[in-house]
Amino acid sequence: MSWWAIDVRTGAEERDQLGAWLVTRTGQAVEERDDGTLVAFAPDEASAENLIAELSRRTVTPLETRRRSVEAADWSTEWRRGLAARRVGRLRLVPSWLAEGSEPDAVTVVLDPETAFGSGEHGSTRAALRLMDQLLVSGDRVVDLGSGSGILTIAAVKLGAASAIGIEVDPEANPVALRNAVRNRVAGRVEFLDGDAAALAPLVGPADLLVSNILRTTNTALLPTIGAALRQGGIAIFSGMEQPEADQFRRTLGHSGFNPFQETSDSGWWAVAAERPE
């Protein structure tokens, strides 16, 4: 049986919500490419056409869609295709089915993203990891907003954080994150909470370091929450934004009292670290 892939292009502000809807609607993993294209899968051409029609009805912003036939595959495990060991600063990200190899200078994170977001293959995740590697201080308390597969939460304790809490609105992601924490033998030092970051983040603070790898619009809306969740002088790492959004978000940070002081980019995705004023 041939499956059908549906390529969907939309604005960055819609992408996360649209990706989550596609996962729920199809029951399959959704691929997000470095150029922002979302790729969903349907079992036949009629289902692909119906999905495209539903997408057109539920969105108010313009969409570009394309359907194409692909070879039959088990999409519950297709997310494994193309994943390989990656090095980001001191961190080495390794899928569980690959031999870890020997890199004595690396901090290894063994990760299976399954259907949750966050594999290390996306530039926004790598940018957040790079800043975390440079800025995390041993003993920090870390909060991770939009924790997905748990990659940033787990990496934080592997890099020396005393504890890390991930907050994720998608309840299906946290079981994946917990399995990854067990793989990395850090389950006792991390916690994953289901729910709205705006409500939960201030309750689990004050954090020394907070990471928010979400969209620019969501990061902007969460700035008061993030300020309340950080200790004075604490650091927030914001990612999930494309390079052209950098100037606008820098201005937003300044107007909100945050002091941006370090940034990085990866494959067109931009991240920035900002300090909460004393």
Secondary structure, 3 states (H helix, E strand, C coil): CCEEEEEEECCHHHHHHHHHHHHHHHCCCCEECCCCCEEEEECCHHHHHHHHHHHHHHCCCCCEEEEEEECCCCCCCHHHCCCCCEEECCEEEECCCCCCCCCCCCEEEECCCCCCCCCCCCHHHHHHHHHHHHHCCCCCEEEEECCCCCHHHHHHHHCCCCEEEEEECCCCHHHHHHHHHHHCCCHHHEEEEECCHHHHHHHHCCEEEEEEECCHHHHHHCHHHHHHHEEEEEEEEEEEEEHHHHHHHHHHHHHCCCEEEEEEEECCEEEEEEECCC
